[in-house]
Amino acid sequence: MLKKRIIPKFLIRDGRLVKGIEFFGGWREAGNPVSTAKVYDSYGVDEMIFLDIDATLQGRPANGRIIERVSEEVFMPLTVGGGITTLGQIEDLLKSGADKVAINSSAIADPGFITRAASRFGDQCIVVAIDYRSGPDGAKVHTRCGTEPTDLDAVDWALRMEDAHAGEIMMTSIDRDGTMDGYDLDMIASLANRLDKPLIASSGAGTLKHCMDALDAGASAITISSMFLFTDQSPIKVRSYLSTNGCNVRSQHGSRS
């Protein structure tokens, strides 16, 4: 059985680590991404995700310089996203130290891009990130950093992206982003029973129980941002809690140990 993963999520703006609420408000600076990544590396997290949140709206790819600096300091697998529109940009990010890339808006604009990227770099390198809001008509996918709604059903889109050879699917609830009110367990459960590829649950972690609930619902991995940045919870506490409660997680150790 594959072990469940704990993944800190870094939102980068102008070279700084930031965190907001529901994508658009309550922005707070949270420090230097490189030094913060080193701390999490020492805690023995399983992976790290870096999302350049201005890249798409500014019409540019994610900042590879930050990834180069991080990869020089830590050895955990890195997933990088933001503004990726070409295979050449994926190649550049992988050369900068990324192990995987997260693609959102470009997948919606051209679903074939995912298939081409997976064919060239391998399914394992391609994470499709799906941002969605829930409403009377169900959960609908949003594009361009959550600024543009679509008619795409979030569950249907996730299944379609798996068929396009995405290696992993990351589901991010805009409604729960930064709220620390818990993950969208209904979404996790509905997809976990239908996806064959790993499901990453993102947005909502606020307590140790929230983490356990998401993994119990069927997530293969959870991302955590606000809870690590603004509370006294740490990857060590999360891992210990999960292990004590019977969750199959990797033993804690830093990548340098």
KALINPE-V554943 format. One line per field, one symbol per residue. phi: phi as a letter, one per 30 degrees, with the letter a starting at -180 (. if undefined). Layout:
phi = ???
This chain:
phi = .dddccbdccccbhicdbabbhibbidbdbjcddddddddeddiddabcccddcdddcibdedddddeddddcbbdeccbbkidbbddddedddddkdcbbcbbdddddaedddddddddcjeddccccbcbbcaecjdcdcbhhidbdbcddddeddddddddiddbbcccdddceidhcjdddddedddedcdcddcccbjkdbbddedddddddkddabcbbedddbbddbedddddddddciddcdddaddcd
